[in-house]
Structures are given as C-alpha cells and as structure tokens.
Amino acid sequence: MTVFVITFLLGCLSVMTVRGRHGNWPAGMPVARPRLVAVGGTYEGGQGRPSDAYVVQERLIAAARGVGGGDSAQAAAALALGAVVAARPQHGEEGLDECARAAHRAVRTAAPPAPGLTGPTLTGSAGTGSAGPEPVSTLDLVVLERAENPRLRFAHVGDGEIWHCPKGGEPRRLTTPHVSGDGPPPRGAGLLPALTPEIGSVVLRPGDRVAIVTDGAIKALGTARMRVLLAGGASPAACLDRMYDEMAAAEPKGDATVIIAEFVTA
C-alpha cells in the first residue's frame, strides 16, 4: 500500500514583513493563512488498467477517472486535470463552470466523435481499420477561496463524489454521482457536445474536512461505509489508511482514489 501525504505549509515558509498595530512583524516569522492540508492516494485495481489521476495544490484539489481502459482512459484523466491546472481557478481567473468546460474541450478535442455520434463508441482510424474507445473522463474539483472567511467552491462531472465533513458533525455528500450501470458515466467530460457541470460552494470552519472519492472507492466501500469512515475522529492519514485496508479486502477491479483535506488557518 502506498499513501502519498501532501502537506501544504507554504504560508509558514514565506518570509514576509507585515506591518501591524504594534510595528513590523519580524522577517522570517511564519504568517498564518487559510490552507488545506491533504492526504491522498490511488489504490491500484486488480485489472491492471490505470484510470485515475489526481492533483493537489495549495488551494486546489482535483481528481479524474478516465473511462475506456488502457492508455485511452489514463490520457483522458490527464487531459482533464491538465486543463484544470492551466485554468488556475484558485486565482479567480476562471469560474469553476468554465474550468470544467475547459477540461471537457481538452478531452473531446483529443478524439472528436464521428459524425452523428454523441457517446463513446468504437471509431475506426482512416485507412487502417483499427478501432479504439474515445476518451471520456469524470472530474471532481474543489477550490479554497482566498478571503478572510473562505468558502470552498466545487465542481462535479460524472460518477465521483465530493464530501463535506464538518468538525463534530455528520459528513454529507455535496454532489450527485451520475452513473449508468457498467457504461460510461452520463455527463462525462468529452462525452456529449455540451457539458453542464454541477457547481456549488460550502462555508468552511477550522477543522472541517473535504473528501474527493472516485467511483472505484465508492464501489469498494459503499456510501454508508464511506460516511462512517469519514465521520470517525481519526486523523485524515489514519482515515485514509483504514479505507485502504478495507479496499484491499474488497479487491476492487478498477482504480480507487481517495483524497481527504483538512481546512486549517494557523
């Protein structure tokens, strides 16, 4: 089991001089600012086809699941996340709806559908007779606003989930997973000509957590068990370890990604 622990302390590492009511803040002293402290990892499924990818930055966390298997799936997830990073939504340069549409365009442009087709199909290559699945990707992303009283903005496309876990309260799912049996998720990035992502925001208080999980983790653990594990008082790292242990027992076929981030201000 491999767990990547990513801790953001950029604010504490910044060397700044801050003028306050009692004079200058000494250079080199840490300056507190709101941030997300995250742990995350992908449990590799037994079928050996990588599909999940995720990115964690100081105030941006996103995960994607490519559909189709093999290189096509991995490429779709990478394209979606690359478009998100390029849009820089944590700096307010793009709204999250436009950010998700940028991911959609990136995936769709990689392999435009054949005329008259609106979903992933097998399309032949001209002159070769070869065929392969068109790339489709899910996308779940959260952005922590840079403000005195930050909010968490989120966007969702596909069959993943975003959870809000208030400190001392019950976890609740912020998004609705769009599933369609064993087929590609409805509204997936790259699937239809137009994309309408689910957009929202939630107020954060110190100690609150947010979790992003892909379809593989949901299938392995189930929604009810996911809620119980996220509600536990363990640290994010310990919670992730427990999820990994239970996913190992379930032996998921596909990749299963979980990212848990805690909101801190000191």
Salt bridges, closest charged atoms under 4 A:
GLU58 OE2 - ARG33 NH2 2.55
GLU93 OE2 - ARG88 NE 3.51
ASP97 OD2 - ARG101 NH1 3.67
GLU98 OE2 - ARG105 NH2 2.58
ASP140 OD1 - HIS156 ND1 2.59
GLU145 OE2 - ARG153 NE 3.81
ASP159 OD2 - ARG65 NH2 2.46
GLU161 OE2 - ARG173 NH1 3.11
ASP208 OD2 - HIS164 NE2 3.23
ASP215 OD2 - LYS219 NZ 3.16
GLU246 OE2 - ARG225 NH2 2.65
GLU246 OE2 - ARG242 NE 3.09
GLU262 OE1 - ARG209 NE 3.23
